Amino acid sequence: MSRQYYSQRNGTNPNMKGLPLDDVIELFIRVFNQLRSDGYFDEAFGFICVDAGDLEGKVRDPELEMLLTIRKKGLWPIPDKAPFYQEDDLFDVLEFLYQHVSKPIEGTMHSYGECGMHWETFNQLFGRKEFREKVNTVLSHYEHRYELSADGEVLHRPEAGFEPIFEADLPTTDKNVLSRVSAATLQYRRHGSTIDDRRQAVRDLADVLEYLRPKVKALLTSADEKDLFNIANNFGVRHHNDKQRTAYDTSIWLSWMFYFYLSTIHVVLRKIEHDGRK
């Protein structure tokens, strides 16, 4: 939110921490209805013509398609079923719609009976971009932090201030590093990720640093290098032994370690790249 209004600035707004699921779903239904009316789902799901009746889209039976892909009944039609969605249902439908949205580009106006535009040309890339922007505006009001990614997956939204690190490219062509960091980031942020999932993600990032350790040695003092790996080795993340410290708030510490290691990997790779140019 770029602007805060009176009750938000003064902390008297009843929804300072965000809206509950039911209210977010209500917002989603209204956004979906607008997009549907504007033709963003005509290519996929078809539309109604006052002369020709129901005109099919590429997905002849959306309810069947949802059952085949999401493996759930009772999600379609969205305006009727969405008020009964659970969180998982909403996120499944958002990802499903992302796969089928397309922006209408060219068409002909059917003026009889105020039928409206019959769109004939569509652009999926533009449609997905605009759908994601609108959905993320809706999700930004949710009391839990989620967003729809550029790949069409609902993920945990980064902690405030860390958004740029997920947008920045890693300055390396090493596929081992790129694939491990990408997989760890996705595992950590994925909706429904467990503590074990997050611990594994932190472990994988620590392994990337271990892989880079020979180059890290040249960038850090011996003591700093030791401290860097001490965190993962002695706080119940990598190795398992009775000397490890485990009496800490796992969720908070895993979050801190994840961002710490991810940031360190970016710094180390940028330093390596910089020194390599000299």
Secondary structure as the mmCIF struct_conf table of DSSP 4:
data_model
#
loop_
_struct_conf.conf_type_id
_struct_conf.id
_struct_conf.beg_label_comp_id
_struct_conf.beg_label_asym_id
_struct_conf.beg_label_seq_id
_struct_conf.end_label_comp_id
_struct_conf.end_label_asym_id
_struct_conf.end_label_seq_id
HELX_RH_AL_P HELX_RH_AL_P1 TYR A 6 ARG A 9
TURN_TY1_P TURN_TY1_P1 ASN A 10 GLY A 11
TURN_TY1_P TURN_TY1_P2 PRO A 14 LYS A 17
STRN STRN1 LEU A 19 LEU A 19
HELX_RH_AL_P HELX_RH_AL_P2 LEU A 21 SER A 37
TURN_TY1_P TURN_TY1_P3 ASP A 38 PHE A 41
HELX_RH_AL_P HELX_RH_AL_P3 ASP A 42 PHE A 45
STRN STRN2 PHE A 47 CYS A 49
TURN_TY1_P TURN_TY1_P4 VAL A 50 ALA A 52
STRN STRN3 GLY A 53 LEU A 55
BEND BEND1 LYS A 58 ARG A 60
HELX_RH_AL_P HELX_RH_AL_P4 PRO A 62 THR A 69
TURN_TY1_P TURN_TY1_P5 ILE A 70 ILE A 70
BEND BEND2 LYS A 73 GLY A 74
BEND BEND3 PRO A 77 PRO A 77
HELX_RH_AL_P HELX_RH_AL_P5 ILE A 78 LYS A 81
HELX_RH_3T_P HELX_RH_3T_P1 ALA A 82 PHE A 84
HELX_RH_AL_P HELX_RH_AL_P6 GLU A 87 HIS A 100
STRN STRN4 LYS A 103 HIS A 110
HELX_RH_3T_P HELX_RH_3T_P2 TYR A 112 GLU A 114
STRN STRN5 GLY A 116 ASN A 123
HELX_RH_AL_P HELX_RH_AL_P7 GLN A 124 LEU A 139
TURN_TY1_P TURN_TY1_P6 SER A 140 HIS A 141
STRN STRN6 TYR A 142 TYR A 142
BEND BEND4 GLU A 143 HIS A 144
STRN STRN7 TYR A 146 LEU A 148
TURN_TY1_P TURN_TY1_P7 ALA A 150 ASP A 151
BEND BEND5 GLY A 152 GLY A 152
STRN STRN8 VAL A 154 HIS A 156
HELX_LH_PP_P HELX_LH_PP_P1 ARG A 157 GLU A 159
TURN_TY1_P TURN_TY1_P8 ALA A 160 GLY A 161
HELX_RH_AL_P HELX_RH_AL_P8 GLU A 163 GLU A 167
BEND BEND6 ALA A 168 ALA A 168
HELX_LH_PP_P HELX_LH_PP_P2 ASP A 169 LEU A 170
BEND BEND7 PRO A 171 PRO A 171
HELX_RH_AL_P HELX_RH_AL_P9 LYS A 175 ARG A 189
STRN STRN9 ARG A 190 ARG A 190
TURN_TY1_P TURN_TY1_P9 HIS A 191 GLY A 192
HELX_RH_AL_P HELX_RH_AL_P10 ILE A 195 TYR A 211
TURN_TY1_P TURN_TY1_P10 LEU A 212 LEU A 212
HELX_RH_AL_P HELX_RH_AL_P11 ARG A 213 LYS A 217
TURN_TY1_P TURN_TY1_P11 ALA A 218 LEU A 219
BEND BEND8 LEU A 220 LEU A 220
HELX_RH_AL_P HELX_RH_AL_P12 SER A 222 ASN A 234
TURN_TY1_P TURN_TY1_P12 PHE A 235 GLY A 236
BEND BEND9 VAL A 237 HIS A 239
TURN_TY1_P TURN_TY1_P13 ASP A 242 LYS A 243
BEND BEND10 GLN A 244 GLN A 244
BEND BEND11 TYR A 248 TYR A 248
HELX_RH_AL_P HELX_RH_AL_P13 THR A 250 ARG A 277
#
